[in-house]
Amino acid sequence: MMRLETVAVAMFAVGAVVLPAPAGAQPVLVQRCVADSLNAAQGRQRVELARWCALTRNVRAPDWTCPSDYAETDASTNPFGRNVYLASSTYSGVNEAYISLLYLSAPISYMVDADGYCKWNKPAARLKQRPIYPIYGSQYDLASSSNRQLFLHPTQFSCDFYLDKNGTQPGDRL
């Protein structure tokens, strides 16, 4: 089974999912969001972990030119975002996705994180009350009957995926 980021990101509150979607896809998205519902603090932790996994698994080499962003994948060779943690067709880079999922509009500041990667931030007062966070599946097509929902471990800071929300049934490892 291959791990892929699903078509959409989950909203903290399932009721807030009002994005247009192809016929039949929205009920599947709501089902995925219900199965992987996180509170605001957990949602922020998910985005932090997804950023770290994207950088350490897919970018690998830190660079200190902070205004530029890290491409987790090449859209021309990977149009469906196969094996990505954070980037999607909506966001072109890891840091752009990170700040878009967590913050409202505000000036961006730059810093180098503990692992040597440039990290974009905004003022803490601009954090979204309901952050958006990625959900994962085994295929790009959310409505496919063979698409299995995948979960990150609920308590371990790990990039490994599981078939259950409690992290007891290992999924495939990227």
C-alpha positions in Angstrom: 0.0 0.0 0.0 1.4 3.4 -0.9 0.9 6.4 1.4 -0.4 9.6 -0.2 -1.8 12.8 1.1 -5.5 12.9 0.5 -7.1 15.4 -1.8 -8.1 17.8 1.0 -6.9 18.8 4.5 -9.2 18.3 7.5 -10.9 21.1 9.2 -10.7 21.1 13.0 -14.5 21.2 13.1 -16.2 18.8 10.8 -19.1 21.2 10.4 -16.7 23.8 8.9 -16.1 21.6 5.8 -18.0 23.6 3.2 -15.5 23.4 0.3 -16.8 22.5 -3.1 -16.0 18.9 -4.0 -16.8 16.5 -6.8 -20.1 14.6 -6.4 -19.8 12.0 -3.8 -16.5 13.1 -2.4 -17.7 15.4 0.3 -19.3 12.6 2.5 -16.0 10.7 2.3 -14.1 13.8 3.4 -16.5 14.3 6.3 -16.1 10.7 7.3 -12.3 11.1 7.2 -12.5 14.2 9.3 -14.7 12.6 11.9 -12.3 9.6 12.1 -9.3 11.9 12.6 -10.8 14.8 14.6 -8.2 16.8 16.5 -8.6 19.7 18.9 -6.7 22.9 18.2 -3.6 22.0 20.1 -3.4 18.5 18.5 -4.0 20.1 15.1 -1.0 22.4 15.6 1.1 19.5 16.7 0.1 17.6 13.5 1.2 20.5 11.3 4.5 20.7 13.2 5.1 17.0 12.7 4.0 17.1 9.1 6.5 20.0 8.5 9.3 18.1 10.2 8.5 14.9 8.3 8.3 16.8 5.0 11.7 18.3 5.6 13.6 15.4 7.0 12.1 12.7 4.7 11.6 14.6 1.4 13.8 17.7 1.4 16.6 16.2 3.5 19.3 19.0 3.1 18.7 22.2 5.1 19.6 25.5 3.6 19.7 28.8 5.2 18.3 31.1 2.5 15.2 31.8 4.6 13.1 33.8 2.2 13.0 30.9 -0.3 10.9 27.9 0.5 11.5 24.1 0.3 9.7 22.1 -2.4 8.6 18.8 -0.9 7.8 17.4 -4.3 8.0 18.4 -8.0 4.5 19.0 -9.4 5.6 18.3 -12.9 6.9 14.8 -12.1 4.5 14.1 -9.1 1.2 15.9 -9.9 -0.7 13.9 -7.3 1.6 14.6 -4.4 2.6 11.0 -3.9 4.4 10.4 -0.6 4.2 14.0 0.7 3.4 15.0 4.2 2.5 18.7 3.9 2.8 20.1 0.4 -0.2 19.8 -1.9 -1.6 21.2 -5.1 -2.7 24.2 -3.0 0.7 25.1 -1.6 4.0 25.2 -3.5 6.3 24.8 -0.5 6.7 23.4 3.0 6.8 26.7 4.8 4.0 28.2 2.7 1.8 25.2 3.7 2.8 25.5 7.3 1.9 29.1 7.8 -1.2 28.8 5.7 -2.6 26.0 7.8 -1.8 27.6 11.2 -2.0 31.4 10.8 -4.2 34.2 9.6 -2.7 36.9 7.4 0.3 38.8 8.9 3.9 39.7 8.1 6.2 36.6 7.9 9.3 36.3 10.0 12.1 33.9 9.3 14.3 31.8 11.6 16.5 28.7 11.4 15.0 25.8 13.5 16.9 23.3 15.7 17.4 21.0 12.7 18.9 23.8 10.5 15.9 24.4 8.3 14.5 27.8 7.6 11.1 28.2 9.3 8.6 30.8 8.5 6.4 32.2 11.3 3.9 34.8 12.0 2.9 36.5 15.3 1.3 34.2 17.8 -1.7 36.5 18.0 -2.4 35.5 14.4 -2.7 31.8 15.1 -6.0 30.4 13.8 -8.4 29.3 16.5 -9.2 26.3 14.4 -6.1 25.2 12.5 -6.3 23.2 9.4 -4.3 20.0 9.4 -3.5 17.3 6.8 -5.2 13.9 6.7 -3.7 11.0 4.9 -4.8 8.1 2.7 -3.3 5.3 0.7 -4.4 6.8 -2.6 -4.9 10.2 -4.1 -8.6 9.5 -5.0 -10.5 10.1 -1.8 -13.6 8.3 -3.1 -11.8 5.2 -4.2 -13.1 2.1 -2.3 -9.6 0.8 -1.9 -8.3 4.1 -0.4 -7.5 3.4 3.3 -7.2 6.2 5.8 -3.8 6.4 7.4 -2.9 8.0 10.7 0.2 9.3 12.4 0.9 8.0 15.9 -1.2 9.9 18.4 1.6 10.3 21.0 5.0 9.6 19.3 6.8 12.2 17.2 7.2 9.8 14.3 6.6 10.0 10.5 5.3 6.4 10.4 1.7 5.7 9.5 -0.9 3.4 11.0 -4.1 1.9 9.9 -5.9 2.9 13.2 -6.1 6.1 15.1 -4.5 4.6 18.2 -1.3 3.7 16.4 -1.4 -0.1 17.0 -1.6 -1.4 13.4 1.4 -0.3 11.4 0.7 0.9 7.9 3.4 1.3 5.3 6.5 3.3 6.1 7.6 6.0 3.7 
